[in-house]
Amino acid sequence: MSGDVTNLARVRERVEAAALANGRSAVDVRLLLAVKTVDATRIRALLEASGHTLIGQNRAQELTATEPELAGVPHETHFIGHLQSNKVNAVMRWVDCVQSVHSARLAERLDRAAAARGRDLEVFVQVNTSGEPTKAGADPDEAGDLAAAVGALEHLRLRGFMTIGANSPDPGRVRGSYEDLAKVRDAVVGAGAPGTADARELSMGMSGDLEVAIAAGASMVRVGSGVFGARD
Ligand SMILES: *Cc1c(COP(=O)(O)O)cnc(C)c1O
């Protein structure tokens, strides 16, 4: 457990160093803890010991099992995995943001589920910037239309864009995929469709490449194994 606290402090130092190296301020890059496969007791202990508040879950079932055990611990939960439509209602009860909106259909379902709970939901549009078929997300050329469709929905608040970087040993390719997300964001905000003015966030970068993502403008990096160790 104390190992997690130490690892988290190290990752925070990496984030700060990368921000400063790029002439940015450390507070401009948020750190999201990707907690998939980590049990609730361990998450709870880390949040309590560190004061960290931002976590991300990939699977609806894990989310709904974990959240009741985090009751009373101040935190914000983002959904960052593939969201099936039949899980939208279950997820809606617990999340502050869904970062993985990849289709207008999913956005409409989220909008209806938010309305049914009498709330608004923050969302990011997920973009497949690597072109890898195994990765989720809208194509970069379709992301603008999707963002405009999301912006038009009454109960969704579009806050930005998310991507999983290219899986490549070539830092140039990885960086290219992150720069492409920044271009999508700039084009959307520049086009000025209703409901897109606040879509400034760039959620990109993981344990292995967060420095590359921060250099390309990440406002949020998502870190799992760098804190919790390798998943089995
Ligand atoms: C697991 C995961 C991460 C974190 O990856 P690590 O390499 O463990 O830091 C980030 N984003 C998403 C969507 C993930 O599923």
The ligand as an SDF file (V2000), in Angstrom:
LIG
                    3D

 15 15  0  0  0  0  0  0  0  0999 V2000
   -5.2250    0.8120  -18.5500 C   0  0  0  0  0  0  0  0  0  0  0  0
   -5.4650    2.0940  -19.2350 C   0  0  0  0  0  0  0  0  0  0  0  0
   -4.6080    3.1840  -19.0470 C   0  0  0  0  0  0  0  0  0  0  0  0
   -3.3600    3.0990  -18.2010 C   0  0  0  0  0  0  0  0  0  0  0  0
   -2.3950    2.3460  -18.8440 O   0  0  0  0  0  0  0  0  0  0  0  0
   -1.0020    2.0010  -18.1040 P   0  0  0  0  0  0  0  0  0  0  0  0
   -0.1100    1.6110  -19.2080 O   0  0  0  0  0  0  0  0  0  0  0  0
   -1.3080    0.9130  -17.1380 O   0  0  0  0  0  0  0  0  0  0  0  0
   -0.5750    3.2390  -17.4220 O   0  0  0  0  0  0  0  0  0  0  0  0
   -4.9210    4.3680  -19.6890 C   0  0  0  0  0  0  0  0  0  0  0  0
   -6.0090    4.4940  -20.4750 N   0  0  0  0  0  0  0  0  0  0  0  0
   -6.8540    3.4690  -20.6750 C   0  0  0  0  0  0  0  0  0  0  0  0
   -8.0380    3.6650  -21.5440 C   0  0  0  0  0  0  0  0  0  0  0  0
   -6.5980    2.2420  -20.0770 C   0  0  0  0  0  0  0  0  0  0  0  0
   -7.4290    1.2220  -20.2980 O   0  0  0  0  0  0  0  0  0  0  0  0
  1  2  1  0
  2  3  1  0
  2 14  2  0
  3  4  1  0
  3 10  2  0
  4  5  1  0
  5  6  1  0
  6  7  2  0
  6  8  1  0
  6  9  1  0
 10 11  1  0
 11 12  2  0
 12 13  1  0
 12 14  1  0
 14 15  1  0
M  END
$$$$
